[in-house]
Amino acid sequence: MTHPPDDPLAGVEKARELQGAAVSSSDHGRPAVAIRQLRAGLVLLDTAEPVGEVTELRARLLVSLAWAESERGDTDLGLRLLDEAEQLISPDQLGLLHAQRAVLLRRRGHNEIALQYFDSAIALLRERDQPLDLVKALSNRSLAHLDAGRVGQARADLRRSEQIATRHGMDLLLAVIHVNLAGIDVVAGDLPSALRRFAESRAEYERVAPSRLALVAIERAHALVAAGLFAAADRELAGAIEEAARHELTHQHADALQARAEAALLADLPVEAAAYARQAKAEFLGRANARRAALLSLIELRAEAAIGDPLAVADRARRLAPRLGALGLAEDERVAGLVAVRALVAGGQAVRAARLMGRYDGTARGDRLDTRLVRRLALAELAFAAGRRTEGLRQLRTGLASVQKHRAQFGSLDLQTGSSVHGRDLARAGLSEALAAGSVPAIYRWSERARAQALLLPSVKPPEDPAIATALEELRQTQYRLRSEELAGRPAAELRSRIDLLQRRIREHHWSAPGLRTAGPSLADFAAVKEELGDAALVSYLRDGEVLRALIVVDGSARVLQLGSYAEGAESVLRLRADLDAQAGRALSPRMASSLKDATRSDAERLGAMVLDPLLSWIADRPLVVVPTGALVTVPWSVLTDRPVTVAPSATTWYAARTGSRPSRGGVLLVAGPGNERGAAEVGEIARLYPGSSVLTGDAATPAATLDGLGTASVVHLAAHGHHQPENALFSRLDLAGGSLFGYDFQGSSPPETVILSSCDLGLSDVLPGDETLGLSTALLAAGATTVIASVARVADRTAMEVMVRYHQNTLRGESPAAALASSGSSAFICLGGH
């Protein structure tokens, strides 16, 4: 408890110090501390004569307390404190009070009234006398303009505030301004620029306000969701929610929950999305922010549309739409109307849906991608319900073209693959309609539109940055040291933290790379694919809801078969790969070895009975080109069949690899990594097959030497320990002398035609919506490699060496990569790509 000092003048001076300390506490994300300091200052002023500077200081304390209380969630109390301050404040401080009132009114959802107060405040504030207050007012007004969809005015306010803050050395406010500029880039649709700004802003916050990093994480999460990286967004938000709760930042806590609801909705997790939305809505209602609460109601409804009664959802959406409009949220009003339209169609009330669509079928410049895609879905579903199939498919195609245009802005492979999630519902609807109609050419076209679109974009080399090159090299060395420490049994927490930091820097740098904004090649013509197959058969696996189907093309004819449950097939793949992992390189008792062999045989038969046996009467013993879906991308085909199997991301990428031209190369590069007992012997055996080949072993097998060799060879064989890294797949790596090669090393490179990864696991990939895959093998294919040989499970060293030597012997006899692998006893190795 603070007691008034005997000397009133000393109390005034102490109150002034507390006011300054409280402002710093608020700026650094500690509102609870600020409130204690401000209330202590007010107590100190109680014994001072209420005139002159004392009255003015009390007013300033009340204004600061209003802000801190609103940060804690009590906006009503904040507004009452401002009313009290207004009775005391001098005319030259009225601009500050108006600016603070505007901030609180915006938090209550009264955006237009807030803008009026902002305008009044900025007209009263002068840079010469109140530069800090003017910068804050301009920065906050920009957010109100952004809420109203006035992007140009928002950016202009921020640019002006940035200039003033720079002139006066306001580092913390500059960090805030740069985060807000990144947010404007998100709204404007320039996501590479937004992600670059967020990375720069994070570095600023780490320097000037590390306690407020949660703010950057929340704002950046919106960009990650827009880019389709919902998993990365959710990881950031989980930490931000914990941080906001720890510092009692209730406004940021609610913001983070809303962003997490949006991420869950994009991740196709409607139950979780609805739960986060309800929690965030309760927090916004607690501070009487009807505007934000209404937005959360819309997110909740969109989640429930996937799991609830469609007519109940339609009724609630129809009631919500005008509320959103009344709150000045015109675009969200249209989205709510479209949710109601789709729910009515799903509930069998297409006539009512059509009437409602007449009210909400509109577009506005600057509409979010999500809004445009929901509109296309609603129009398509209405058309299908009315029997206008051609019109419905046209709407879906137009929507997917928007997604492809959105994807083309990115130069980073993980953003290109992640953005496919935005087209998930459109692609599902198109494939489902094609399957229902039974048109095989249409099924082919929609299956191709629904998968691996990122690999159709041209490869982009990220911008040169010496700092990132240094970070990548440091990452190699740090992981090398980490491995040594782990083997020695020593603690290595600091090394792991450093690795996390370096990976984030490298990943964010690649995210900022702009794409070439070209659409990439069109889908391969079905007739051309049939002709190119020759005597091989194409099997394109399709997921129709929970049902697995296969499109089969043989001798120019095609048909579709229903195979069974996708979930059962995915589970069988996981069981079989686990069997292979358990057997690889382990000394097993005869009984255990026999038991594992029996389990492998049983699981292989179960998987084969689903994905291969039903096709045999059509495909006979032909070589296969397999286009997998979901978990089937990691099927170890050689365990199921001894025929040649090429695994292609799509028929279009397979056709492009087969028919595209490549620069003529003739070299062979053979590399053996360290700690691999059979590596040097393996490349030595293979080198005898290729006189004049380049061989890197021992200390010479460095990442730099290997990368240099990639640019001139036509065949590269890498015998090294490999590690697939889930959740950050482009950091999957090959361990070489003194460091690792990562998936990121191949972006923008010019790889050889054929790459053999004689390692465990590097045929694995993260599978994303749209059957986009992300891993080391994907990075090589995206960069231009035609064929990648890699393993989808662990392989014993001796087995790997025998298989690899036979593989090269077979290719030298003229066999294709798939045929050479099939006849080498390839175990868990698969042939990915175009041959």
C-alpha positions in Angstrom: 0.0 0.0 0.0 1.3 3.5 -0.9 1.3 6.1 1.8 1.3 9.8 0.9 4.7 11.4 1.8 4.9 14.2 4.4 6.2 16.6 1.7 3.4 17.1 -1.0 6.0 18.4 -3.5 8.0 15.2 -3.2 4.8 13.2 -3.7 4.1 15.1 -6.9 7.6 14.3 -8.2 7.3 10.7 -7.2 3.9 10.5 -9.0 5.5 11.9 -12.1 8.2 9.2 -11.9 5.5 6.5 -11.5 3.6 7.9 -14.5 6.7 7.5 -16.7 7.4 4.1 -15.3 3.8 3.0 -16.0 4.0 4.2 -19.6 7.1 2.0 -20.0 5.4 -0.9 -18.4 2.4 -0.6 -20.7 4.7 -0.2 -23.7 6.5 -3.5 -22.8 3.3 -5.4 -22.4 2.8 -5.4 -18.6 -0.5 -3.6 -18.0 -1.0 -5.1 -14.5 2.3 -3.5 -13.3 1.3 -0.3 -15.0 -2.1 -0.2 -13.2 -0.4 -0.6 -9.8 2.1 2.2 -10.6 -0.6 4.6 -11.9 -2.9 4.0 -8.9 0.0 4.6 -6.6 0.7 7.8 -8.4 -2.9 8.9 -8.0 -2.8 8.2 -4.2 0.3 10.4 -4.0 -1.5 13.3 -5.6 -4.4 13.1 -3.1 -2.7 15.3 -0.6 -1.3 17.9 -3.1 -3.2 21.0 -3.9 -5.3 20.3 -7.0 -4.0 23.2 -9.1 -1.7 23.7 -12.1 0.7 20.9 -12.8 -0.8 18.7 -10.2 -4.2 18.7 -12.0 -2.5 18.2 -15.3 -0.5 15.3 -13.9 -3.6 13.7 -12.4 -5.2 13.9 -15.9 -2.2 12.2 -17.5 -2.3 9.5 -14.9 -6.0 8.9 -15.6 -5.4 8.8 -19.3 -2.6 6.2 -18.9 -4.7 4.2 -16.5 -7.6 4.1 -18.9 -5.3 2.5 -21.5 -3.9 0.0 -19.0 -7.3 -1.0 -17.8 -8.5 -1.5 -21.3 -5.5 -3.8 -22.0 -6.7 -5.8 -19.0 -10.1 -6.1 -20.7 -12.1 -3.4 -18.8 -12.9 -1.0 -21.6 -15.9 0.5 -19.8 -13.8 1.5 -16.8 -11.2 3.0 -19.3 -13.9 5.2 -20.8 -15.1 6.3 -17.4 -11.5 7.2 -16.4 -11.2 9.3 -19.6 -14.5 11.1 -18.8 -12.9 12.0 -15.4 -9.7 13.1 -17.0 -11.5 15.3 -19.5 -12.7 17.5 -16.5 -9.1 18.1 -15.5 -7.0 18.1 -18.7 -5.6 21.3 -20.2 -6.6 22.4 -23.7 -3.1 21.6 -25.1 -3.5 17.9 -23.9 -7.0 17.5 -25.3 -5.6 15.8 -28.4 -4.0 13.1 -26.3 -7.3 12.4 -24.6 -9.3 12.3 -27.9 -6.7 9.8 -29.3 -7.0 7.6 -26.2 -10.8 7.7 -26.4 -10.7 6.7 -30.0 -8.6 3.7 -29.3 -11.0 2.5 -26.6 -14.0 3.1 -28.9 -12.4 1.1 -31.6 -11.9 -1.7 -29.2 -15.6 -1.5 -28.4 -16.4 -1.9 -32.1 -17.5 1.7 -32.7 -15.1 2.3 -35.6 -16.7 5.3 -37.3 -17.0 7.2 -34.0 -13.4 6.3 -33.2 -12.3 7.7 -36.6 -14.0 11.1 -35.7 -12.0 11.2 -32.4 -8.8 10.3 -34.2 -9.3 13.1 -36.7 -9.9 15.5 -33.9 -6.9 14.3 -32.0 -4.5 14.5 -35.0 -5.7 18.0 -35.8 -4.8 19.1 -32.2 -1.5 17.4 -31.8 1.7 19.0 -33.0 5.0 17.2 -33.8 7.1 19.9 -32.1 5.3 19.6 -28.8 3.8 16.1 -28.7 5.6 13.9 -31.2 5.0 10.7 -29.2 1.3 11.2 -28.9 1.0 12.2 -32.6 2.8 9.1 -33.7 0.5 6.9 -31.6 -2.6 8.6 -32.8 -1.6 8.3 -36.5 -0.6 4.6 -36.0 -3.9 3.8 -34.3 -6.0 5.7 -36.8 -4.4 3.6 -39.6 -5.9 0.5 -37.9 -9.3 2.1 -37.9 -9.0 3.0 -41.6 -7.9 -0.6 -42.2 -11.0 -1.9 -40.4 -13.1 0.2 -42.7 -11.3 -1.2 -45.8 -9.4 2.0 -46.6 -6.0 0.5 -47.3 -4.5 3.6 -48.9 -5.4 5.9 -46.0 -4.1 3.3 -43.5 -0.8 3.1 -45.3 -0.5 6.9 -45.6 -1.1 7.3 -41.8 1.6 4.7 -41.0 4.1 6.2 -43.4 3.6 9.6 -41.8 3.9 8.2 -38.3 7.1 6.2 -39.4 8.7 9.5 -40.6 8.0 11.3 -37.3 9.1 8.3 -35.1 12.3 8.1 -37.1 13.1 11.8 -36.6 12.6 11.4 -32.9 14.4 8.1 -32.4 11.3 6.2 -31.1 12.5 2.7 -31.6 9.7 0.9 -29.9 7.0 2.8 -31.8 8.9 2.1 -35.0 8.7 -1.6 -34.3 4.9 -1.3 -33.7 4.5 0.7 -37.0 6.5 -1.9 -38.9 4.2 -4.7 -37.6 1.2 -2.6 -38.7 2.7 -2.1 -42.2 3.1 -5.8 -42.5 -0.6 -6.2 -41.5 -1.5 -3.8 -44.3 0.5 -5.9 -46.7 -1.6 -8.9 -45.6 -4.9 -7.1 -46.3 -3.5 -5.9 -49.7 -2.6 -9.5 -50.6 1.2 -9.0 -50.8 2.1 -11.9 -48.5 5.8 -12.2 -49.3 6.3 -8.6 -48.4 4.2 -9.0 -45.2 6.2 -12.0 -44.1 9.5 -10.2 -44.8 8.3 -7.2 -42.7 7.2 -9.5 -39.8 10.6 -11.2 -39.7 12.2 -7.7 -39.6 9.7 -6.6 -36.9 10.4 -9.6 -34.8 14.1 -8.7 -34.7 13.2 -5.2 -33.7 10.9 -6.4 -30.9 13.6 -8.8 -29.6 15.8 -5.8 -29.3 13.5 -3.1 -27.8 10.5 -5.0 -26.3 11.0 -8.8 -26.0 8.0 -9.0 -23.6 5.7 -8.0 -26.5 6.8 -10.7 -29.0 3.3 -12.2 -28.6 1.9 -9.2 -30.5 4.2 -10.0 -33.5 3.2 -13.7 -33.3 -0.5 -12.9 -33.4 -0.3 -10.5 -36.3 2.1 -12.8 -38.2 -0.3 -15.7 -37.7 -2.9 -13.9 -39.9 -0.3 -13.8 -42.7 0.5 -17.5 -42.2 -3.2 -18.4 -42.3 -3.6 -16.4 -45.5 -0.6 -18.2 -47.0 -2.1 -21.6 -46.0 0.5 -22.4 -43.3 -2.1 -23.2 -40.7 0.1 -25.5 -38.7 2.9 -23.0 -38.4 0.3 -20.3 -37.4 -1.2 -22.6 -34.7 2.3 -23.3 -33.2 3.0 -19.5 -33.0 -0.5 -18.8 -31.5 -0.2 -21.5 -28.9 2.9 -19.7 -27.5 1.3 -16.2 -27.9 -1.8 -17.3 -26.0 0.4 -18.5 -23.1 2.4 -15.3 -23.2 -0.7 -13.1 -23.2 -2.2 -15.0 -20.3 1.0 -14.7 -18.3 1.1 -11.0 -18.7 -2.6 -10.5 -18.3 -2.9 -9.0 -21.8 -6.6 -9.9 -22.3 -7.0 -8.0 -25.6 -4.1 -9.9 -27.1 -5.3 -13.1 -25.6 -8.7 -12.7 -27.4 -6.9 -11.7 -30.6 -4.8 -14.9 -30.5 -7.8 -17.1 -29.9 -9.5 -15.6 -32.9 -6.5 -16.2 -35.1 -6.3 -19.7 -33.8 -9.9 -20.3 -34.7 -9.2 -19.1 -38.2 -6.2 -21.4 -38.4 -8.3 -24.4 -37.2 -11.0 -23.6 -39.7 -8.5 -23.6 -42.6 -7.0 -26.9 -41.2 -10.4 -28.6 -41.6 -10.8 -28.9 -37.8 -14.3 -27.5 -37.3 -14.8 -28.7 -33.7 -11.6 -27.0 -32.6 -12.3 -23.9 -34.7 -15.8 -23.5 -33.1 -14.4 -23.9 -29.6 -11.7 -21.3 -30.1 -14.2 -18.9 -31.6 -16.7 -19.3 -28.7 -13.9 -18.6 -26.2 -12.7 -15.5 -28.0 -16.2 -14.3 -28.5 -16.9 -14.5 -24.8 -13.8 -12.4 -24.1 -14.8 -9.7 -26.6 -18.3 -9.6 -25.2 -16.8 -9.2 -21.8 -15.4 -5.9 -23.0 -18.6 -5.0 -24.9 -16.9 -5.2 -28.3 -19.9 -6.2 -30.3 -18.0 -5.8 -33.6 -15.4 -8.4 -32.8 -17.9 -10.7 -31.1 -20.0 -10.7 -34.3 -16.9 -11.7 -36.4 -16.3 -14.6 -34.0 -19.9 -15.6 -34.4 -19.3 -15.8 -38.1 -16.2 -18.0 -37.7 -18.1 -20.2 -35.3 -21.0 -20.6 -37.8 -18.6 -21.5 -40.6 -17.1 -24.2 -38.4 -20.5 -25.6 -37.4 -21.6 -25.6 -41.0 -19.2 -28.6 -41.5 -20.6 -30.6 -38.5 -24.1 -29.3 -37.6 -27.6 -29.2 -38.8 -27.5 -27.1 -42.1 -30.9 -25.5 -41.7 -30.1 -24.4 -38.1 -26.8 -22.9 -39.4 -28.7 -21.2 -42.3 -31.1 -19.6 -39.8 -28.4 -18.3 -37.6 -26.3 -17.0 -40.5 -29.4 -15.2 -41.9 -29.8 -13.4 -38.6 -26.1 -12.7 -38.2 -25.6 -11.1 -41.7 -27.6 -7.8 -41.1 -25.9 -7.5 -37.7 -22.5 -7.5 -39.4 -23.7 -5.0 -41.9 -25.0 -2.7 -39.2 -21.5 -2.8 -37.6 -19.9 -1.6 -40.8 -18.6 -5.1 -41.8 -20.0 -5.2 -45.3 -17.7 -8.0 -46.6 -18.4 -10.2 -43.6 -22.1 -9.5 -44.0 -21.8 -11.0 -47.5 -19.9 -14.0 -46.2 -22.6 -14.7 -43.6 -25.2 -14.5 -46.4 -23.1 -17.0 -48.5 -22.8 -19.3 -45.5 -26.6 -19.3 -45.2 -27.0 -20.0 -49.0 -24.7 -23.0 -48.8 -26.4 -24.3 -45.7 -29.8 -24.0 -47.3 -28.5 -25.9 -50.4 -27.1 -28.6 -48.1 -30.4 -28.8 -46.3 -32.3 -29.4 -49.6 -33.9 -25.9 -49.8 -32.3 -24.7 -53.1 -35.2 -22.4 -54.0 -34.8 -20.4 -50.7 -31.1 -20.4 -51.2 -31.4 -18.9 -54.7 -33.6 -16.1 -53.4 -31.1 -15.3 -50.7 -28.2 -15.4 -53.1 -29.9 -12.6 -55.0 -29.3 -10.4 -51.9 -25.7 -11.4 -51.2 -24.2 -12.2 -54.6 -21.8 -9.3 -55.0 -18.1 -8.5 -55.0 -16.1 -5.5 -54.0 -12.6 -4.4 -54.9 -10.3 -5.7 -52.2 -12.4 -8.7 -51.2 -10.3 -11.3 -49.4 -9.4 -14.5 -51.3 -11.5 -16.5 -48.9 -14.6 -14.4 -49.6 -14.2 -14.8 -53.3 -13.8 -18.6 -53.0 -16.8 -18.9 -50.7 -18.9 -17.0 -53.3 -17.7 -19.4 -56.1 -18.6 -22.4 -53.9 -22.1 -21.0 -53.2 -22.7 -20.3 -56.9 -21.5 -23.7 -57.9 -23.6 -25.5 -55.4 -26.7 -23.6 -56.4 -26.0 -24.4 -60.1 -25.6 -28.1 -59.3 -28.8 -28.1 -57.3 -30.6 -26.6 -60.3 -29.2 -29.1 -62.7 -26.8 -26.5 -64.3 -23.8 -28.7 -64.2 -21.7 -26.8 -66.7 -22.3 -23.6 -64.9 -21.4 -25.1 -61.6 -18.1 -26.6 -62.9 -17.2 -23.2 -64.5 -17.6 -21.5 -61.1 -15.3 -24.1 -59.5 -12.7 -23.7 -62.2 -12.8 -19.9 -61.9 -12.2 -20.3 -58.1 -9.3 -22.6 -58.6 -7.7 -20.2 -61.1 -7.8 -17.6 -58.3 -6.0 -19.9 -56.0 -3.4 -20.6 -58.6 -2.9 -16.8 -59.1 -2.6 -16.5 -55.3 0.0 -19.3 -55.2 2.1 -17.8 -58.0 3.0 -14.8 -55.9 5.2 -17.1 -53.7 8.7 -18.1 -54.5 9.0 -20.4 -51.6 8.1 -24.1 -52.1 6.5 -24.5 -48.6 4.2 -21.4 -49.3 3.4 -22.7 -52.8 2.4 -26.1 -51.4 0.7 -24.7 -48.4 -1.5 -22.3 -50.3 -3.3 -25.2 -52.0 -5.5 -25.5 -48.9 -7.5 -22.5 -50.1 -8.7 -24.5 -53.0 -9.4 -27.7 -51.1 -13.2 -27.4 -51.0 -13.4 -26.3 -54.6 -11.3 -29.2 -55.8 -13.3 -31.7 -53.6 -16.6 -30.4 -55.1 -15.3 -30.6 -58.6 -14.0 -34.2 -58.2 -17.1 -35.3 -56.4 -19.3 -33.9 -59.2 -17.2 -35.5 -61.9 -17.3 -38.9 -60.1 -21.1 -38.6 -59.7 -21.5 -37.9 -63.4 -19.2 -40.8 -64.3 -17.3 -39.0 -67.1 -13.8 -40.4 -67.1 -12.1 -37.5 -68.9 -13.8 -35.1 -66.4 -12.6 -37.3 -63.5 -9.1 -37.1 -64.9 -9.2 -33.3 -65.3 -10.5 -32.7 -61.8 -8.1 -35.2 -60.2 -5.3 -33.3 -61.8 -6.7 -29.9 -60.7 -6.8 -31.2 -57.2 -3.2 -32.2 -56.8 0.4 -31.1 -56.9 -0.2 -27.7 -58.5 2.8 -26.2 -56.8 5.2 -28.4 -58.8 3.8 -26.8 -62.0 5.2 -23.4 -61.0 8.7 -22.5 -62.2 11.5 -22.8 -59.6 12.5 -19.5 -58.0 15.9 -18.8 -56.5 15.6 -16.9 -53.3 17.2 -13.5 -53.1 20.9 -13.5 -52.2 21.5 -12.5 -48.6 25.0 -13.0 -47.1 23.4 -13.1 -43.6 21.2 -16.0 -44.6 24.1 -17.8 -46.3 26.0 -17.4 -43.0 22.9 -18.7 -41.0 22.7 -21.7 -43.2 26.3 -22.5 -42.8 26.0 -22.0 -39.0 23.0 -24.3 -39.0 25.1 -27.1 -40.6 27.8 -26.7 -38.0 25.5 -26.4 -35.1 23.6 -29.6 -36.0 26.9 -31.3 -36.5 27.9 -30.3 -32.9 24.5 -31.3 -31.6 25.0 -34.8 -33.0 28.4 -35.0 -31.3 27.0 -33.8 -28.0 24.1 -36.3 -28.1 26.4 -39.2 -28.9 28.5 -38.2 -25.9 25.5 -38.0 -23.6 26.1 -34.3 -22.8 23.3 -31.7 -22.4 22.7 -29.7 -25.5 19.6 -27.4 -24.8 21.5 -24.3 -26.0 22.4 -25.9 -29.3 18.8 -27.0 -29.9 17.6 -23.4 -29.1 20.1 -22.0 -31.6 19.0 -24.5 -34.2 15.4 -23.4 -33.8 16.4 -19.8 -34.2 18.5 -20.4 -37.3 15.8 -22.5 -38.9 13.3 -19.8 -38.3 15.5 -17.1 -39.9 16.2 -19.2 -43.0 12.6 -20.2 -43.4 11.3 -16.7 -43.1 13.9 -15.5 -45.6 12.6 -18.0 -48.1 9.0 -17.0 -47.4 9.8 -13.4 -48.5 10.9 -14.5 -52.0 8.4 -13.3 -54.5 7.2 -15.7 -57.2 7.3 -15.2 -60.9 3.5 -14.7 -61.0 3.2 -17.1 -63.9 0.5 -19.7 -64.1 2.8 -22.6 -65.0 2.0 -25.2 -67.6 -1.6 -26.2 -68.1 -2.8 -29.7 -67.3 -1.5 -32.4 -69.5 -4.0 -33.4 -72.2 -5.6 -36.8 -71.3 -5.1 -38.1 -74.9 -1.4 -37.1 -74.8 -0.9 -38.9 -71.4 -2.6 -42.0 -72.8 -0.2 -42.0 -75.8 2.9 -41.3 -73.7 2.1 -44.3 -71.4 2.9 -46.8 -74.1 2.7 -50.3 -72.6 2.6 -48.9 -69.0 -0.6 -48.4 -67.0 -1.5 -45.3 -65.1 -3.2 -45.7 -61.7 -4.4 -42.4 -60.2 -5.7 -42.9 -56.7 -8.6 -40.6 -55.8 -10.1 -39.8 -52.4 -13.9 -39.1 -52.6 -14.8 -38.3 -49.0 -13.9 -41.4 -47.0 -13.9 -43.6 -50.1 -10.7 -44.6 -52.0 -11.1 -45.0 -55.8 -8.6 -45.5 -58.7 -8.6 -44.1 -62.2 -6.9 -46.7 -64.4 -5.6 -46.0 -67.9 -4.5 -48.9 -70.0 -4.0 -49.1 -73.8 -5.8 -45.8 -74.4 -8.9 -46.8 -72.4 -9.8 -45.7 -68.9 -12.1 -46.6 -66.1 -12.7 -45.9 -62.4 -12.9 -48.5 -59.7 -14.0 -48.2 -56.1 -11.5 -49.7 -53.7 -12.7 -49.3 -50.1 -12.0 -47.1 -47.1 -9.2 -44.5 -47.5 -8.6 -44.6 -43.7 -8.0 -48.3 -43.8 -5.6 -47.9 -46.7 -3.7 -45.2 -44.9 -3.5 -47.3 -41.7 -2.2 -50.3 -43.7 0.6 -48.1 -45.2 1.7 -47.0 -41.8 1.7 -50.6 -40.4 3.7 -51.9 -43.3 6.3 -49.1 -43.0 6.6 -49.7 -39.3 7.3 -53.4 -40.0 10.1 -52.5 -42.4 11.5 -50.0 -39.9 11.5 -52.7 -37.2 13.5 -55.1 -39.3 16.1 -52.8 -40.7 19.6 -53.2 -39.3 18.7 -54.8 -36.1 20.0 -58.0 -34.5 16.9 -60.0 -33.9 16.3 -63.3 -32.3 15.1 -66.0 -34.8 11.7 -65.9 -33.2 11.4 -62.1 -33.4 12.7 -62.1 -37.0 10.2 -64.7 -38.0 7.4 -62.8 -36.2 8.3 -59.6 -38.0 8.5 -61.3 -41.4 5.0 -62.7 -40.8 3.7 -59.3 -39.8 5.3 -57.7 -42.9 3.8 -60.4 -45.1 0.4 -60.0 -43.6 0.3 -56.2 -43.7 1.6 -56.2 -47.3 -1.1 -58.6 -48.3 -3.7 -56.5 -46.6 -2.5 -53.3 -48.3 -2.1 -55.1 -51.7 -5.7 -56.4 -51.4 -6.9 -52.9 -51.3 -4.7 -50.8 -53.6 -3.4 -53.4 -56.1 -5.3 -56.7 -56.4 -8.6 -55.1 -57.6 -6.7 -53.6 -60.5 -4.9 -56.8 -61.7 -7.6 -57.9 -64.2 -7.1 -54.5 -66.0 -3.4 -53.8 -65.6 -2.1 -57.4 -65.9 1.7 -57.3 -65.5 2.3 -53.9 -67.0 4.7 -51.3 -65.5 2.8 -48.8 -63.4 2.8 -45.0 -63.2 1.2 -44.4 -59.8 -0.3 -41.0 -58.8 -1.0 -41.4 -55.1 -3.3 -39.5 -52.8 -2.6 -38.7 -49.1 -0.7 -41.4 -47.2 -0.4 -43.6 -50.3 2.5 -41.4 -51.4 4.7 -43.5 -49.0 3.7 -47.0 -50.1 6.8 -49.2 -50.5 5.7 -50.6 -53.8 8.4 -53.2 -54.2 7.0 -55.0 -51.2 3.7 -55.4 -53.0 4.9 -56.1 -56.6 8.0 -56.9 -58.5 6.9 -54.8 -61.5 8.4 -51.4 -62.3 6.5 -48.6 -60.5 7.0 -44.9 -60.9 5.4 -42.7 -58.3 4.4 -39.3 -59.8 3.0 -36.3 -57.9 0.5 -36.0 -60.8 0.0 -37.2 -64.4 0.8 -33.6 -65.5 4.2 -33.5 -63.7 5.0 -37.0 -65.0 4.1 -36.0 -68.6 6.1 -32.8 -68.3 9.2 -34.7 -67.0 8.9 -37.2 -69.9 8.5 -34.7 -72.7 10.4 -31.6 -71.4 13.8 -30.7 -72.6 16.8 -30.5 -70.3 20.4 -29.2 -70.7 22.7 -31.9 -71.8 25.0 -33.2 -69.1 27.1 -36.3 -68.9 28.8 -36.4 -65.5 28.2 -38.8 -62.6 28.8 -37.6 -59.0 29.1 -40.2 -56.2 29.2 -39.0 -52.6 29.6 -40.9 -49.3 28.7 -39.2 -46.0 30.4 -39.8 -42.7 29.3 -42.3 -40.0 27.9 -44.6 -42.7 29.8 -47.9 -42.6 28.9 -48.9 -46.1 29.0 -45.5 -47.8 32.6 -45.4 -49.0 32.4 -49.1 -50.1 29.1 -48.5 -51.9 30.3 -45.5 -53.9 33.5 -47.3 -54.6 31.6 -50.3 -56.1 29.5 -47.9 -58.2 32.5 -45.8 -59.3 33.9 -48.9 -61.0 30.7 -48.9 -63.2 31.3 -45.3 -64.2 34.9 -44.7 -65.3 35.7 -41.0 -64.9 33.0 -40.3 -62.3 33.6 -37.8 -59.6 33.8 -39.4 -56.1 33.6 -37.5 -52.8 34.3 -39.5 -49.7 35.7 -38.8 -46.2 36.5 -35.1 -45.5 36.1 -34.2 -49.2 32.3 -35.1 -49.1 31.3 -31.6 -47.9 28.0 -29.9 -48.6 29.8 -27.2 -50.6 31.6 -29.7 -52.8 28.4 -31.7 -53.3 26.4 -28.6 -54.3 29.1 -27.7 -56.8 28.9 -31.1 -58.3 25.2 -31.1 -58.6 25.2 -28.4 -61.3 27.3 -30.4 -63.8 26.2 -34.0 -63.3 23.4 -35.9 -64.9 23.4 -38.6 -62.2 24.1 -38.0 -58.5 24.3 -40.8 -56.0 24.3 -39.8 -52.3 25.1 -42.5 -49.8 24.7 -40.9 -46.4 22.6 -40.9 -43.3 19.3 -39.1 -44.0 16.6 -37.6 -41.7 13.1 -36.5 -42.7 12.0 -33.7 -40.5 8.2 -33.6 -40.0 6.6 -30.2 -39.5 9.6 -28.5 -41.1 10.1 -30.7 -44.1 12.5 -28.5 -46.1 15.0 -29.0 -43.2 15.1 -32.7 -43.9 18.7 -33.4 -44.5 21.6 -35.5 -45.7 24.5 -35.7 -43.3 27.8 -35.0 -45.1 31.3 -34.1 -43.9 31.2 -31.2 -41.5 27.5 -30.5 -42.0 24.2 -31.3 -43.8 22.5 -30.7 -47.0 18.9 -29.4 -46.6 15.9 -29.2 -48.8 16.4 -25.5 -48.8 19.8 -25.9 -50.5 18.0 -27.2 -53.6 15.5 -24.3 -54.1 16.4 -22.4 -57.2 19.3 -24.8 -58.0 19.8 -26.7 -61.2 19.9 -30.4 -60.1 20.8 -33.4 -62.2 18.3 -35.4 -64.1 18.5 -38.3 -61.6 19.3 -38.2 -57.9 19.6 -41.4 -55.8 19.3 -40.8 -52.1 20.8 -44.0 -50.6 19.5 -43.1 -47.1 16.7 -43.9 -44.8 13.4 -42.0 -44.8 14.2 -39.4 -47.4 11.4 -40.6 -49.7 9.0 -39.5 -46.9 7.1 -36.2 -47.3 4.6 -34.2 -45.4 1.3 -34.5 -47.3 -0.7 -31.3 -47.5 -4.2 -30.5 -48.8 -4.3 -30.8 -52.6 -2.0 -33.8 -52.4 0.9 -31.4 -52.2 4.0 -33.1 -50.7 6.9 -31.4 -49.0 10.2 -33.0 -48.3 13.8 -33.4 -49.6 12.6 -35.4 -52.6 9.9 -32.8 -53.4 12.5 -30.0 -53.2 14.6 -31.9 -55.8 11.6 -32.5 -58.1 10.5 -28.9 -57.8 14.0 -27.6 -58.7 13.9 -29.7 -61.9 15.1 -33.2 -61.2 13.3 -35.7 -63.4 13.8 -38.8 -61.2 14.5 -39.3 -57.5 15.2 -42.7 -56.0 14.6 -42.6 -52.2 13.5 -44.8 -49.3 10.2 -44.5 -47.4 11.4 -46.6 -44.5 14.6 -47.6 -42.7 17.0 -49.8 -44.7 19.8 -52.0 -43.4 23.2 -50.8 -44.6 24.1 -54.1 -46.3 20.7 -54.3 -48.0 21.0 -50.7 -49.2 24.4 -51.3 -50.7 23.3 -54.4 -52.6 20.2 -52.8 -54.0 22.1 -49.6 -55.1 24.9 -51.5 -56.9 22.3 -53.6 -58.7 20.3 -50.6 -59.6 23.2 -48.9 -61.3 24.1 -52.1 -63.1 20.6 -52.3 -64.4 20.5 -48.7 -65.6 23.7 -49.2 -67.5 22.0 -52.1 -69.3 19.5 -49.6 -70.5 16.7 -50.2 -68.1 14.5 -47.2 -67.0 15.0 -46.1 -63.4 11.7 -47.7 -62.3 12.6 -51.0 -64.0 16.1 -50.9 -62.7 14.9 -50.4 -59.2 12.2 -53.2 -59.5 14.8 -55.7 -60.5 17.3 -54.8 -57.8 15.3 -56.1 -54.9 14.6 -52.5 -53.8 12.8 -53.1 -50.5 11.7 -49.7 -49.2 13.1 -47.6 -52.1 10.7 -46.0 -54.6 11.1 -44.3 -57.9 9.7 -40.7 -57.8 9.2 -38.5 -60.8 8.9 -39.0 -64.5 10.7 -42.2 -65.6 
